Amino acid sequence: MLITLALTVLTLTAPPTTTTVPDLARTALAGDPTAIDALRALGQPGLDALVALRRSLSSVPPLFVGEQTPAVNAWEALIDAVARQRYASASGLYWHTDLDEAKARARREGKPILSLRLLGALDEDFSCANSRFFRTILYPDPAIARALHDGWVLHWESVRKAPKIEIDFGDGRKLVRTITGNSLHYAMTADGEVTDLLPGMVGPQAFSAWLERARTSTAAIAARPPRERAAAIRAHLTADLAARMSAWQAALAAVGVEGSARDVEGLAAATDDEVIARMAARKRVRISREAEALIGPMMPGRNARFLAADAMPIAITKAAVEAPMLRLATPVEGTLARDEVHNELVVKSRALVVMLGGAHLQTPGGVPALTAAIYREVFLTPLDDPWMGLAPADVFTALPPELEKVGASR
């Protein structure tokens, strides 16, 4: 029966006569958008049934295994649309895009909310780089997927479109990448109070550990009367910052960096790229087999002999104009461990200072202001800057403004 379904889903056009998941899947794959809405209305249990059905079809191989047939592409698109997450068949996670709906479900199920803020959308290819790493490295990890599925209500919100850079080679070939931007996860009570956050990308083990700590602390805060929660959140964040700074000082000492800095910016000044590399060398970040299977086909080989970064310094004025864009368009250098060190120490500490600097932001109504403050003061990409720092006024490009900044008046 299931194999027959897989062979016929692309040609059926009749509306479903029942609301069972197989019938809705059959109708959705035949092109009926109302069936996708009906599947989304079933929530996480409906997605569970849909993913199980897709995995049971022997005629539809797993994602990135063998040839990508029309049936594979159709099923992946359907599951992504129901989950509202790209590559959702690898994670099996259902995401709300309406925070009020997420809060209502969290109250019913007695769970905290994990709320993601990102540039672009989680279910589109060209969302910001961090969110792409989340859905290919973190969310498919079995331990993380299980923790999120069982212990959290998931929600995401786009703060703005993700900027893209397009390099046109003039012969029909174009290289397209997203540039700048960042993402962060909030831990929230079912009433929408932000109890903790995790900015940027970390490895699977660090993410799992943060999820468990945040789930425990959020549950403890949610158990308090509403009038006591702001003080409890402040106490939790204050303790986290103090412990983080002690760990930061110890990490610096472990790689031979001695100093008397006792504040976040003093420690940040002592933690340059070379120090971060030495700290990262002491860490071991492991990626799950499931994530490796997903990202493997996305990593084509590179010609390491001739790189644009090597050619650019030959012309100094040319380099001044083009080097910033090239750095943003080339593959990320370093390792996931380096990103984890930087985000766990420098970025998270700065974010905690921002949160502690505005107690009024630790309320449901203050989340947009908190998000704006983090993007402005921590990520250094103000959401109200139309160019997101990519068009600095002090860089001479020898281009008329109307050519360099298209659509500036809109």
C-alpha positions as CSV (number, residue, x, y, z in Angstrom):
1,M,0.0,0.0,0.0
2,L,2.8,2.5,0.9
3,I,4.8,1.7,-2.2
4,T,1.6,2.2,-4.3
5,L,1.2,5.5,-2.6
6,A,4.7,6.6,-3.4
7,L,4.2,5.7,-7.1
8,T,0.9,7.6,-7.4
9,V,1.3,10.7,-5.2
10,L,2.6,12.8,-8.0
11,T,-0.4,12.2,-10.3
12,L,-3.4,12.2,-8.0
13,T,-5.5,15.3,-8.1
14,A,-8.7,14.4,-6.2
15,P,-9.2,16.0,-2.8
16,P,-8.9,13.7,0.3
17,T,-12.0,12.0,1.5
18,T,-10.5,11.8,5.1
19,T,-8.1,13.7,7.2
20,T,-5.6,10.9,7.8
21,V,-2.0,11.8,7.2
22,P,-1.5,9.4,4.2
23,D,-4.6,10.9,2.5
24,L,-3.5,14.5,3.3
25,A,0.1,13.7,2.0
26,R,-1.3,12.2,-1.2
27,T,-3.4,15.3,-1.8
28,A,-0.6,17.7,-0.9
29,L,1.8,16.0,-3.2
30,A,-0.8,16.3,-6.0
31,G,-0.7,20.1,-5.6
32,D,-3.4,21.0,-3.1
33,P,-2.1,23.7,-0.7
34,T,-5.0,23.3,1.7
35,A,-3.7,19.8,2.5
36,I,-0.4,21.3,3.7
37,D,-2.4,23.7,5.9
38,A,-4.3,20.7,7.3
39,L,-1.1,18.8,8.0
40,R,0.4,21.8,9.8
41,A,-2.7,22.1,11.9
42,L,-1.9,18.6,13.2
43,G,1.2,20.0,14.8
44,Q,4.2,17.9,15.9
45,P,2.2,14.6,16.0
46,G,1.1,15.1,12.3
47,L,4.7,15.8,11.3
48,D,5.8,12.7,13.2
49,A,3.4,10.6,11.2
50,L,4.4,12.3,7.9
51,V,8.1,11.7,8.5
52,A,7.4,8.1,9.5
53,L,5.4,7.6,6.3
54,R,8.1,9.1,4.1
55,R,10.8,6.9,5.7
56,S,8.7,3.8,5.2
57,L,8.5,4.3,1.5
58,S,11.1,2.0,-0.1
59,S,10.6,3.8,-3.4
60,V,11.6,7.1,-1.9
61,P,15.2,6.9,-0.6
62,P,16.5,9.1,2.2
63,L,17.7,12.7,1.5
64,F,21.0,12.8,-0.4
65,V,21.2,9.0,-0.8
66,G,21.4,8.1,-4.4
67,E,19.7,10.0,-7.3
68,Q,17.4,12.9,-6.3
69,T,14.3,11.7,-8.0
70,P,11.1,13.8,-8.4
71,A,9.5,11.7,-5.6
72,V,12.4,12.5,-3.2
73,N,12.2,16.2,-4.0
74,A,8.4,16.3,-3.7
75,W,8.5,14.6,-0.3
76,E,11.3,16.8,1.0
77,A,9.4,19.9,-0.1
78,L,6.2,18.7,1.6
79,I,7.9,17.9,4.9
80,D,9.7,21.2,4.9
81,A,6.5,23.0,4.3
82,V,4.7,21.3,7.1
83,A,7.6,21.6,9.5
84,R,8.6,25.2,8.4
85,Q,12.2,24.1,8.4
86,R,14.6,23.2,5.5
87,Y,15.8,19.6,5.7
88,A,13.2,18.8,8.2
89,S,13.1,15.1,7.3
90,A,16.5,14.9,8.9
91,S,15.4,16.5,12.2
92,G,11.7,15.7,12.4
93,L,11.0,19.0,14.2
94,Y,7.9,21.2,13.9
95,W,8.3,24.9,14.2
96,H,5.7,27.5,15.0
97,T,6.0,30.9,13.3
98,D,3.3,32.5,15.5
99,L,4.6,33.1,19.0
100,D,1.1,33.3,20.5
101,E,0.4,29.8,19.1
102,A,3.7,28.6,20.5
103,K,2.9,30.0,24.0
104,A,-0.6,28.4,23.9
105,R,0.9,25.0,23.1
106,A,3.6,25.5,25.7
107,R,1.0,26.1,28.4
108,R,-1.0,23.0,27.3
109,E,2.0,20.8,27.4
110,G,3.9,22.3,30.3
111,K,7.0,23.0,28.2
112,P,9.4,25.9,27.7
113,I,9.8,27.6,24.3
114,L,12.9,27.7,22.2
115,S,12.5,30.7,20.0
116,L,15.0,31.3,17.2
117,R,15.7,34.8,15.7
118,L,17.4,34.8,12.3
119,L,17.9,36.7,9.1
120,G,15.7,35.2,6.3
121,A,13.5,32.2,7.0
122,L,14.3,28.8,8.4
123,D,12.5,27.0,5.6
124,E,14.3,28.8,2.7
125,D,17.7,27.9,1.3
126,F,19.2,31.4,1.6
127,S,18.7,32.1,5.3
128,C,21.7,33.5,7.2
129,A,24.7,31.2,7.6
130,N,24.3,30.4,11.3
131,S,20.7,29.2,10.8
132,R,21.8,27.0,7.9
133,F,24.4,25.4,10.2
134,F,21.7,24.9,12.9
135,R,19.5,22.9,10.5
136,T,22.3,20.8,9.0
137,I,24.7,20.2,12.0
138,L,22.7,20.8,15.2
139,Y,19.0,19.9,14.6
140,P,19.7,16.6,12.8
141,D,21.9,15.4,15.7
142,P,19.9,12.6,17.3
143,A,20.4,13.7,20.9
144,I,19.5,17.3,20.0
145,A,16.5,16.4,17.9
146,R,15.2,14.2,20.7
147,A,15.7,16.9,23.3
148,L,14.0,19.5,21.2
149,H,11.2,17.2,20.1
150,D,10.3,15.9,23.6
151,G,11.2,18.9,25.8
152,W,10.5,22.1,24.0
153,V,8.0,24.0,21.9
154,L,9.8,25.4,18.9
155,H,9.3,28.9,17.3
156,W,11.2,31.0,14.9
157,E,10.9,34.6,13.7
158,S,12.7,36.4,10.9
159,V,14.1,39.7,12.0
160,R,14.8,40.8,8.4
161,K,15.8,39.4,5.0
162,A,19.3,37.8,4.8
163,P,21.6,40.0,2.5
164,K,23.0,38.1,-0.5
165,I,26.0,38.8,-2.6
166,E,26.0,37.7,-6.3
167,I,29.2,37.5,-8.2
168,D,28.4,37.6,-12.0
169,F,31.2,36.1,-14.1
170,G,29.7,37.5,-17.3
171,D,29.2,34.2,-19.0
172,G,26.0,33.0,-17.3
173,R,27.8,31.7,-14.2
174,K,27.0,33.3,-10.9
175,L,28.2,32.7,-7.4
176,V,25.6,33.5,-4.8
177,R,26.1,33.6,-1.0
178,T,24.5,35.2,2.0
179,I,26.7,37.6,3.9
180,T,26.7,39.2,7.4
181,G,24.0,38.6,9.9
182,N,23.7,36.3,12.9
183,S,21.1,34.2,14.7
184,L,20.3,33.5,18.4
185,H,18.2,31.1,20.4
186,Y,16.0,32.3,23.3
187,A,14.8,30.1,26.1
188,M,11.3,31.3,27.2
189,T,8.7,30.5,29.7
190,A,5.2,29.6,28.3
191,D,4.3,33.2,29.0
192,G,7.0,34.5,26.8
193,E,9.6,35.7,29.3
194,V,13.2,35.3,28.0
195,T,15.1,33.4,30.7
196,D,18.3,32.7,28.7
197,L,19.8,33.0,25.3
198,L,22.5,31.4,23.1
199,P,23.9,33.7,20.4
200,G,25.6,32.3,17.3
201,M,26.8,28.8,16.5
202,V,28.3,26.3,18.9
203,G,29.0,22.6,18.5
204,P,26.5,19.9,19.2
205,Q,27.8,19.0,22.6
206,A,27.8,22.6,23.8
207,F,24.3,23.1,22.3
208,S,22.9,20.0,24.1
209,A,24.4,21.1,27.4
210,W,22.9,24.6,27.0
211,L,19.5,23.1,26.2
212,E,19.5,21.1,29.4
213,R,20.6,24.0,31.6
214,A,18.1,26.3,30.0
215,R,15.3,23.8,30.3
216,T,16.0,23.3,34.0
217,S,16.4,27.0,34.8
218,T,13.3,28.0,32.8
219,A,11.2,25.4,34.5
220,A,12.3,26.7,37.9
221,I,11.6,30.3,36.9
222,A,8.2,29.4,35.4
223,A,7.2,27.7,38.7
224,R,7.5,31.1,40.5
225,P,4.6,33.6,40.8
226,P,4.7,36.0,37.8
227,R,5.6,38.9,40.1
228,E,8.8,37.1,41.2
229,R,10.1,36.0,37.8
230,A,11.9,39.2,36.7
231,A,14.1,39.0,39.8
232,A,14.7,35.3,39.3
233,I,15.7,35.8,35.7
234,R,18.1,38.6,36.8
235,A,19.6,36.3,39.5
236,H,20.0,33.5,37.0
237,L,21.7,35.7,34.4
238,T,24.0,37.3,37.0
239,A,25.2,34.0,38.2
240,D,25.7,32.8,34.6
241,L,27.8,35.8,33.7
242,A,30.0,35.5,36.9
243,A,30.6,31.8,36.2
244,R,31.3,32.5,32.5
245,M,33.9,35.2,33.3
246,S,35.6,32.8,35.8
247,A,35.7,30.1,33.1
248,W,37.0,32.7,30.6
249,Q,39.8,33.7,32.9
250,A,40.8,30.1,33.5
251,A,40.7,29.4,29.7
252,L,43.0,32.3,29.1
253,A,45.4,31.2,31.7
254,A,45.4,27.6,30.3
255,V,46.8,28.9,27.0
256,G,49.4,31.1,28.7
257,V,47.6,34.5,28.6
258,E,47.9,36.2,32.0
259,G,46.3,39.4,32.9
260,S,44.3,41.4,35.4
261,A,41.2,42.1,33.4
262,R,38.0,41.5,35.4
263,D,35.3,42.9,33.1
264,V,33.9,41.6,29.8
265,E,35.6,44.1,27.5
266,G,39.0,43.7,29.2
267,L,38.8,39.9,28.7
268,A,37.6,40.3,25.1
269,A,40.6,42.5,24.4
270,A,42.9,39.7,25.6
271,T,41.0,37.1,23.5
272,D,42.2,37.8,19.9
273,D,42.0,35.4,17.0
274,E,45.3,33.7,17.8
275,V,44.2,33.1,21.4
276,I,40.8,31.8,20.3
277,A,42.7,29.4,18.0
278,R,44.8,28.1,20.9
279,M,41.7,27.7,23.0
280,A,39.9,25.9,20.2
281,A,42.8,23.5,19.8
282,R,42.0,22.2,23.3
283,K,38.4,21.4,22.5
284,R,36.9,18.4,20.6
285,V,33.7,19.1,18.7
286,R,32.0,16.0,17.2
287,I,29.4,16.0,14.5
288,S,26.9,13.2,14.4
289,R,26.8,10.7,11.6
290,E,23.4,11.9,10.6
291,A,24.7,15.5,10.2
292,E,27.7,14.2,8.3
293,A,25.5,12.4,5.9
294,L,23.4,15.5,5.3
295,I,26.3,18.0,4.8
296,G,28.7,15.7,2.9
297,P,27.1,16.3,-0.5
298,M,27.1,20.0,0.2
299,M,31.0,20.2,0.4
300,P,32.4,20.1,-3.1
301,G,36.1,20.1,-3.6
302,R,38.1,23.3,-3.9
303,N,41.0,24.3,-6.2
304,A,43.5,25.2,-3.5
305,R,46.2,26.3,-5.9
306,F,44.7,29.6,-7.1
307,L,42.5,31.6,-4.8
308,A,41.1,35.1,-5.3
309,A,42.4,36.1,-1.8
310,D,45.9,35.5,-3.1
311,A,45.4,37.6,-6.3
312,M,43.7,40.6,-4.7
313,P,46.7,42.2,-2.8
314,I,48.6,42.6,-6.1
315,A,46.5,45.8,-6.6
316,I,46.2,47.7,-3.3
317,T,43.3,50.1,-4.2
318,K,41.5,47.1,-5.8
319,A,42.0,45.1,-2.6
320,A,40.6,48.0,-0.4
321,V,37.3,47.9,-2.4
322,E,36.9,44.1,-2.9
323,A,38.6,42.4,0.0
324,P,35.8,43.0,2.5
325,M,33.2,41.4,0.2
326,L,35.6,38.5,-0.7
327,R,36.1,37.7,3.0
328,L,32.3,37.5,3.3
329,A,31.8,35.4,0.2
330,T,34.5,32.7,0.8
331,P,34.1,29.6,2.9
332,V,34.4,30.1,6.6
333,E,37.9,29.6,7.8
334,G,38.9,27.8,11.0
335,T,36.7,25.2,12.7
336,L,33.5,24.9,14.5
337,A,35.5,24.8,17.8
338,R,36.8,28.3,17.1
339,D,33.2,29.6,16.6
340,E,32.1,27.9,19.8
341,V,34.9,29.4,21.9
342,H,34.2,32.9,20.5
343,N,30.4,32.7,21.0
344,E,30.5,30.9,24.4
345,L,33.0,33.4,25.9
346,V,32.9,36.8,24.1
347,V,29.5,36.9,22.4
348,K,27.4,35.3,25.1
349,S,29.0,37.4,27.8
350,R,28.3,40.6,25.9
351,A,24.7,39.5,25.4
352,L,24.3,38.8,29.1
353,V,25.5,42.3,29.8
354,V,22.9,43.7,27.4
355,M,20.1,41.6,29.1
356,L,21.2,42.6,32.6
357,G,21.4,46.3,31.5
358,G,17.7,46.4,30.8
359,A,15.4,44.6,33.3
360,H,12.4,45.9,31.3
361,L,13.5,43.7,28.4
362,Q,13.0,40.5,30.4
363,T,9.2,40.7,29.8
364,P,7.2,39.3,26.9
365,G,6.5,42.8,25.5
366,G,10.2,43.6,25.6
367,V,11.5,40.8,23.4
368,P,11.6,42.9,20.2
369,A,13.6,45.6,22.0
370,L,15.9,43.0,23.4
371,T,16.5,41.5,20.0
372,A,17.2,44.9,18.5
373,A,19.7,45.6,21.3
374,I,21.5,42.4,20.8
375,Y,21.8,42.8,17.0
376,R,23.0,46.4,17.5
377,E,25.3,46.1,20.5
378,V,26.5,42.5,20.3
379,F,26.3,41.4,16.7
380,L,27.1,45.0,15.5
381,T,24.6,44.7,12.7
382,P,21.8,47.1,13.6
383,L,18.5,45.9,12.2
384,D,17.5,49.5,11.2
385,D,20.7,50.0,9.1
386,P,19.4,49.4,5.5
387,W,22.9,48.3,4.4
388,M,23.9,46.3,7.5
389,G,27.4,47.8,7.6
390,L,28.2,46.6,4.1
391,A,28.4,50.1,2.6
392,P,30.8,52.0,4.9
393,A,31.0,55.8,4.1
394,D,34.8,56.0,4.3
395,V,35.5,53.4,1.5
396,F,36.1,55.0,-1.9
397,T,34.9,52.7,-4.7
398,A,35.1,55.0,-7.7
399,L,31.5,54.2,-8.4
400,P,28.6,56.7,-8.6
401,P,26.3,56.3,-5.6
402,E,23.4,55.4,-7.9
403,L,25.3,52.4,-9.3
404,E,26.7,51.2,-5.9
405,K,23.5,51.5,-3.9
406,V,20.6,50.4,-6.1
407,G,17.2,51.1,-4.6
408,A,18.6,53.3,-1.8
409,S,15.5,55.6,-2.0
410,R,13.1,52.7,-1.3
